[in-house]
Amino acid sequence: MAASAAPDTLSTPSIDAEEVAKFSAMAADWWDPESKFAPLHKFNPARLTYIRDTLAAHFGRDGAEPLKGLKLLDIGCGGGLVSEPMARLGAEVTAVDAAEANIKTAMVHAEENGLAIDYRHGTAEQLLAAGGPEQFDVVLNLEVVEHVADPEAFLRDCARLVKPGGMMIVGTINRTGRAFVTAIFGAEYVMGWLPRGTHRFDKLVKPDEVRAALNAEGFTPREPVGVSYNPLKDRFFISGDAGVNYLMANVKAG
């Protein structure tokens, strides 16, 4: 995330004409699979497929727009690499990020592509604090929980944004020795996929910790799935190995 601080309250930034070119260039960088965001582009197809299939099965949907009519919140949306595909699948997307530059970049790219996404500068906690907090059928909590000060409190806050019967999908890195070797040392210090210091081992979150936080809010967590890397094919895929990157679907009691 960019270094800018979250605002005191949620806001939808305005972008004046002089800023459009700047944020359009930033959007081009975010969406360029050969840019510094290349690791996200490698990672995205596997997690998008899992999200689409899991949500379609849970809500009993199919067709070209299986998420049509569902209200979806993307927390820590960055440049919109998940928000936009969710909108294309028919979801009514609200996307929140603590970095204003990310939100402005995502807004410009969505407009350039004719997508209506409600981008907001702020945090999940601020969304919850708004009077009569809005609730969503789906909350996507992807690669955020390992960066917050209090993961349990953050997860429980996010849980309160999910409608009864809805689903939250959490994606993060497991706190294992193998994750340290591959996702931190390998990805940051050997491959250079991420800036050094992006992740701290002590802040990684185990599936059991996600499960405990969400059980306390009336959720039934499913077994996590792994997002594993095949170096021969240079691609990520969904697997049964949740020892490094994992995704976990959690259903709120109806």
N, C-alpha and C positions, 0 to 999 in steps of 0.2 A: 504494500500500500504506500501511497505517497505520504509525505511527512505532514501535510496540512492537518490541522486539528478539526475534530468534529464540531459543528456549531452547537450553540446552547439549545436550539430547537431544530426539528426537522425543517428542511426548506427545499424548494425546487429552484435551483439557480437559474437566473436569466443569463443569456449569452448575447452580448452585443455583436454587431456586425464585424467589428475589428477583431473579435476573438474567434469567429467562426473558422477562419483559415488555420489558426493555431491548433484548435481542438480537432479540426478535420485531419490535420497532419498527424496528431497524436493518435487519432482513431485508426489511421492507416497503419501506424506502427503496431498498435494492439492487435489488429486483424491480419497482420502479415505473418504467415507461418514461418518465414525465414528471419524474423526480427528477434529481439531479445525475449519476446513472448513465445518463442518456438516450443518450449517445454509444455506450455498450456495447450497449444494446438495439438501436440502429440497425445496429451492426456485426455483432451476433451471428448473425442468420439466414444471412448469406452464408457465414460461416466454419463454422457448424454443418452446413450443407448439404455443403460441401466435405469436412469431416471424415467425416461419415456415408458419403458416396458413395465416398470414397477408401478408407476402412477396409473397407467392404462389398466393394469390388472386390478389394482385396488379399487378404482372408481368404476370398473366395468365398462371401459371405453375402447373403441377401436376406430379405424378409418384414418384419413389423412390428418385430421385435427383431433386427436384423442383427448386433448386437454381443454377443448372448447367449453366455455362456461365456468371453468375453475378459476378461482382467485389464487394467485401464486405470488409469494414473496421470496425474492432472491437477496439474501443478506450478504454483504461484502461483495457486491456484484462486479467490482473492477470496471473494465471497459465494456462489459455486457456480453462476454463470450458464452454465458449460459442463458442470460435473460432473453437474448434475441431468438435462439432456437426454441425456447419455451413459448414465446409469443407466436412464432411460426406454427407451433403445434396447437395453437388456439387458446392458450391460457391468457387470462387478464393479468398482466405482470406488473407488480410494483417491485422496484429494485432500489436498494439502499447501500450506500457506501460512505465511510467516514472521510474519504479523500475527495474534496470538491473537484479536483482535476479529473479524477476518474469519472465522476458523474457527468461533468460537462463533455468529456470525450465520448462517453456512451450515448448521451443525448444527441450529439451531432451525428454519430454513426447511425443511430436508429432512425433519425429524421431523413438522412440520405437514403435509407433503405425502405422508407415508407412504413415503419413499424411504430405503433402507438404503445409506448412503455412509460409507466409513471416512475421516473427516476427522482430520487430524493437524496439530498446530502444530509447524512446523520447516521444514527446507530439504531440497532434493534431496541435498545433500552429506551431511546427517545420515542420510538414508535409506540412502545408499550405505555410510556408515561402520558401520551396524548389522551385527552379526555375521552372516555369510552373507547378504549383501544380497539383498533380495527383487527379483525381476525380473518385468517386465510384458510382455504382448503389445503394448501400446500405451503410449507416453508422449506426452502433449500438453504442449508447451512454448510457451505462447502469451503474447506480450507480457510476457516476463520477461527475456530475454537482454539487452535494451538497458538494463536497470537493474542488472546485476551488475558486480562489480569486474573480473572476468577472464572475458570471454565464451567464449574458447576452452576454458579449464579447466572452466567450467560446462557447456558443451555436451558435453565429453568425459566428465565425471562422469555427466551424464544418460544418455549413450549406454550406459553400463555397467549401467543399470537396465532396458534393453530385452532381452528374450529373443532368442536367435537366430531369425531369420525374422520378427521383429517389426518394428514401425514406430514412428518418432518423427516427429511433425509439429511443425515450428517455425513460429511466427507472430511477425513483428516488423516494424520499419520500416527500409527501405533507407537507406543513407547517401548520398543524392543531393541536389543543389541543389533539385530539385523537392520532395523530401520535407521539406526545411527550410522552404520557402515554404508548403506546404500542411499538413503534419502538425504542425509546430511553430509557425511564425508564424501561419498561418491558424487552426488548431484551438485554439491556446492564447491568442493575443493578439487575434485578430479575432472569431472565433465564440464564444470562451469555453467551448468544449466540455470543455476540460481545464484544471486549474490551471496558471498560468504556471510554467515550470520543471519540468513533469512529465518532459519529455524534453530531453536534451542532444545536440546534433548529433554531437559527437565520440564519443558512446557508441553511436550507431546502428550496425547490423551489416549488412554486404553479404552477399548470397547466396553469393558465392564464399568468404567467411570461414566461413559455416556449413558449406559443402561441404568445405572443407579440414579443419575440426575433426572432422567426422563420417567423412570418408574414412579418417582416421587410426585410427578405431575400428571399421573394417570395414563401414561403411555404403555403400550406393549411393544418393546423393541424386538425386531427380527434379528436373525443371525447376520453378522456383518459379512460382506463379500470383499474380496481383495481386488485391487486394481494393480495388476502385475505388469512388468515390463519384459518384453522379448527382445533382447539386443540383436538377435539375428535378423528379425523383421523390423526392428526399430519402431515398435508400436506397443501401446498398452492394451490390456485386455482384462475382462472380468474373470476372476478366478476364485477358487475356494481358499486361497491363502491370504488371510487378513493381517499378516505379520508386519507389513510395511504400510502402504496406502490402503485405506479401506473406506467403504460406504456402508451406512447402516440406515435402514428404513424403520421408522417408529410410528405406530398408529395410536392416535388419541382416542380414548374411550368415547363412545357416542352418547 
